[in-house]
Amino acid sequence: MILVACASVVAGLVGALTGLGGGVILVPVLTLVFGVNLRYAVGASLISVIATSSGAASSYVKDGFANMRIGILMEVATTLGAIGGATLASRVSTGTIAIVFGVVLLYATVQSARPEPRVAPSTTPDPLGEKLRLSGVEPTPQGPVPYLAHHVPAGLSIMAVAGAVSGLLGIGSGALKVLAMDRVMRLPFKVSTTTSNFMIGVTAAASAGIYLGHGYVDPVLACPVMLGVLLGALVGARVLVSARVKVLRIVFAGVLGLTAVEMIVQGVRGAL
């Protein structure tokens, strides 16, 4: 269990820094390295995702990075999707879930490795975003920088898919959430990352209740995982403010790619 806790610390650290959630590392490590049944790994991961959000989000809100209004609005869509995904998970084979997990990781890998598009900032807010007052101010070394939210309906649609992925695979689905806010809604990257960390705990909580009801949450496994992820998330929250996220995401993309291939191969072979 000491090795499991150490792996969880790393997962929490990277998950907090990138906004992708620790589940993308935890689930493959628990199943492929420690031989944990996939559904129990997903259950433990969901508990750890709640810890990640609790540990990192409080710091991000205090520092003024996370946008609470956007997070709460988007969480409505992700929670509904998470409940549907978690319900479906109990009726799908572990091999199928592993393959879907691998495909999602491959998509996240490609998006993480791609350079961010240079889009000129627009001064025209989305009508829905303006009505809901979703604009905000990002703290920067040069001082506060205002930003606007764009394409809010499209962002809500992607969030619903992200929630379903979270419930099905036991991850925070932060990759989809960050992409929705960063690429579609055109929010600053650190705002997207921190708001994603704020959101993933609520999404995971909606799914964790269903996994708990089916008996897929093992306290002996979940406790060291949760404590390790919480410690990593707290450290990650302190590092993110000055971290060079671009370099970190490129390195992380390589890890995601290798994990994705392994999960797909194991799922096809029925080894999980």
C-alpha positions in Angstrom: 0.0 0.0 0.0 3.0 2.3 0.4 3.8 2.1 -3.3 0.1 2.7 -4.1 0.2 5.8 -1.9 3.4 7.1 -3.6 1.9 6.6 -7.0 -1.2 8.5 -5.8 1.0 11.5 -4.7 2.4 11.7 -8.2 -1.1 11.4 -9.8 -2.4 14.1 -7.5 0.5 16.5 -8.3 0.2 16.1 -12.1 -3.5 16.2 -12.0 -3.6 19.5 -10.1 -1.0 21.1 -12.3 -2.7 20.2 -15.6 -6.3 20.2 -14.6 -6.7 16.7 -16.1 -7.4 15.0 -12.8 -5.3 12.2 -11.2 -7.6 9.5 -12.5 -5.9 9.3 -15.9 -2.8 8.1 -14.1 -4.3 6.2 -11.2 -6.6 3.9 -13.0 -4.0 2.5 -15.4 -1.4 2.2 -12.6 -3.7 0.4 -10.3 -4.9 -2.0 -12.9 -1.7 -2.6 -14.9 0.9 -2.3 -12.2 -0.8 -3.4 -9.0 -3.3 -5.8 -10.6 -6.5 -4.2 -9.1 -9.8 -5.1 -10.8 -10.7 -2.2 -13.1 -14.1 -1.4 -11.5 -12.5 -1.2 -8.0 -9.7 0.9 -9.5 -12.3 3.2 -10.9 -14.1 3.4 -7.5 -10.9 4.4 -5.7 -10.1 6.8 -8.5 -13.4 8.6 -8.1 -12.8 9.0 -4.3 -9.3 10.4 -5.1 -10.7 12.8 -7.7 -12.9 14.3 -5.0 -9.7 14.7 -2.8 -7.9 16.3 -5.7 -10.6 18.9 -6.2 -10.9 19.6 -2.5 -7.2 20.0 -2.1 -6.4 22.1 -5.1 -9.6 24.1 -5.7 -9.6 25.9 -2.4 -6.2 27.4 -3.2 -7.2 28.3 -6.7 -10.4 30.1 -5.6 -8.4 32.0 -2.9 -5.8 33.0 -5.5 -8.5 34.3 -7.8 -7.8 31.9 -10.7 -10.9 29.6 -10.7 -14.1 31.1 -12.0 -16.8 30.0 -9.7 -19.8 31.1 -11.8 -18.5 29.3 -14.9 -17.7 26.2 -12.8 -21.1 26.0 -11.2 -22.9 26.5 -14.5 -20.8 23.9 -16.3 -21.2 21.5 -13.4 -24.9 21.1 -14.1 -24.2 19.5 -17.4 -21.3 17.4 -16.2 -23.2 16.0 -13.2 -26.1 14.9 -15.4 -23.6 13.2 -17.7 -21.7 11.6 -14.8 -24.9 10.0 -13.5 -25.6 8.5 -16.9 -22.0 7.3 -17.3 -21.8 5.7 -13.9 -25.1 3.9 -14.4 -23.9 2.5 -17.8 -20.6 1.4 -16.3 -22.2 -1.4 -14.2 -23.6 -2.9 -17.4 -20.5 -2.8 -19.6 -17.6 -5.3 -19.5 -14.2 -4.2 -18.1 -12.5 -4.9 -21.4 -14.9 -2.5 -23.2 -14.3 0.2 -20.5 -10.6 -0.2 -20.9 -10.7 0.3 -24.7 -12.9 3.4 -24.3 -10.5 4.6 -21.6 -7.6 4.1 -24.0 -9.3 6.0 -26.9 -10.1 8.9 -24.5 -6.5 9.0 -23.4 -5.3 9.0 -27.0 -7.5 12.0 -27.8 -6.2 13.8 -24.7 -2.6 13.0 -25.8 -3.1 14.6 -29.2 -4.7 17.7 -27.7 -2.1 18.0 -25.0 0.8 17.8 -27.6 -0.8 20.3 -30.0 0.4 23.9 -29.7 -2.3 26.2 -28.5 -4.0 28.1 -31.4 -3.2 31.8 -31.4 -6.6 33.4 -31.6 -7.0 37.1 -31.3 -9.0 38.0 -28.2 -12.5 39.0 -29.0 -14.2 41.9 -27.3 -17.7 40.6 -28.0 -19.0 38.3 -25.3 -21.3 35.3 -25.8 -25.0 36.5 -25.3 -25.6 33.8 -22.7 -22.3 34.4 -21.1 -23.0 38.1 -20.8 -26.5 37.5 -19.3 -25.0 35.1 -16.8 -22.0 37.4 -16.0 -19.4 34.7 -16.8 -16.6 37.2 -17.5 -13.7 37.4 -15.0 -10.2 38.7 -14.3 -7.1 36.5 -14.4 -4.2 37.3 -12.0 -0.9 37.7 -13.9 2.6 38.9 -13.0 1.8 42.0 -15.0 -1.5 42.6 -13.1 -5.1 41.6 -13.4 -6.2 40.8 -17.0 -10.0 40.7 -17.8 -11.4 37.9 -20.1 -14.8 37.0 -21.6 -16.5 33.7 -22.1 -17.5 32.6 -25.6 -19.6 29.8 -27.2 -21.3 28.9 -23.8 -23.9 26.5 -25.3 -21.1 24.5 -27.1 -19.1 24.5 -23.8 -22.2 23.0 -22.0 -22.5 20.3 -24.6 -18.9 19.2 -24.2 -19.2 19.3 -20.5 -22.1 16.8 -20.6 -19.9 14.4 -22.6 -17.1 15.0 -20.1 -19.4 14.1 -17.3 -20.4 10.8 -19.0 -16.8 9.9 -19.5 -16.0 10.6 -15.9 -18.8 8.4 -14.6 -17.9 5.6 -17.1 -14.2 5.6 -16.6 -13.6 7.0 -13.1 -11.6 9.9 -14.1 -12.1 13.6 -13.6 -12.4 14.0 -17.4 -10.4 17.1 -17.0 -8.9 16.8 -20.5 -12.3 17.4 -22.0 -13.2 20.1 -19.5 -10.0 22.0 -20.0 -10.3 21.7 -23.8 -13.9 23.0 -23.7 -13.0 26.1 -21.7 -9.6 26.7 -23.3 -10.3 26.0 -26.9 -14.0 26.5 -27.3 -14.9 29.1 -24.6 -11.6 30.8 -25.1 -10.8 31.2 -21.4 -7.2 31.8 -20.3 -5.4 28.4 -19.8 -4.8 28.8 -16.1 -8.4 29.8 -15.6 -9.5 26.7 -17.5 -7.2 24.4 -15.5 -8.1 25.7 -12.1 -11.9 25.8 -12.9 -11.6 22.3 -14.1 -10.0 21.2 -10.8 -12.9 22.9 -9.0 -15.4 21.1 -11.1 -14.1 17.5 -11.1 -14.8 16.9 -7.5 -18.5 17.5 -7.9 -18.6 15.4 -11.0 -16.8 12.5 -9.3 -19.1 12.7 -6.3 -22.1 12.2 -8.5 -20.5 9.0 -9.9 -18.9 7.7 -6.7 -22.3 7.3 -5.0 -23.4 4.9 -7.7 -20.1 2.9 -7.5 -20.4 2.8 -3.8 -24.0 1.4 -4.1 -22.7 -1.4 -6.3 -19.9 -2.3 -3.9 -17.0 -1.1 -6.1 -15.4 1.2 -3.4 -12.9 -0.7 -1.3 -11.9 1.4 1.8 -8.6 -0.5 2.1 -7.6 0.6 -1.4 -9.4 4.0 -1.4 -7.9 5.4 1.8 -4.2 5.4 0.8 -5.1 6.5 -2.7 -7.2 9.4 -1.4 -4.5 10.6 1.1 -1.7 10.3 -1.5 -3.7 12.2 -4.1 -4.7 14.9 -1.6 -1.1 15.5 -0.7 0.0 15.7 -4.3 -2.9 18.1 -5.1 -1.9 20.5 -2.3 1.7 20.6 -3.6 0.5 21.0 -7.2 -1.7 23.9 -6.3 1.3 25.8 -4.8 3.5 25.0 -7.8 1.0 25.9 -10.6 1.1 29.6 -10.0 4.7 29.8 -11.3 4.9 26.5 -13.3 5.6 26.4 -17.0 2.5 24.4 -17.9 3.3 24.1 -21.6 6.4 22.0 -21.0 4.6 19.9 -18.4 1.7 19.1 -20.7 4.0 18.0 -23.5 5.8 15.6 -21.1 2.5 14.4 -19.7 1.2 13.8 -23.3 3.9 11.2 -23.7 2.9 9.4 -20.6 -0.8 9.5 -21.6 0.1 8.1 -25.0 1.9 5.1 -23.6 -0.8 4.4 -21.1 -3.5 4.7 -23.7 -1.9 2.1 -26.0 -1.4 -0.3 -23.0 -5.0 0.0 -21.9 -6.4 -0.6 -25.4 -4.1 -3.7 -25.8 -5.1 -5.1 -22.5 -8.7 -4.4 -23.1 -8.7 -6.2 -26.5 -6.8 -9.1 -25.0 -9.4 -9.3 -22.1 -6.6 -9.2 -19.6 -8.4 -6.8 -17.2 
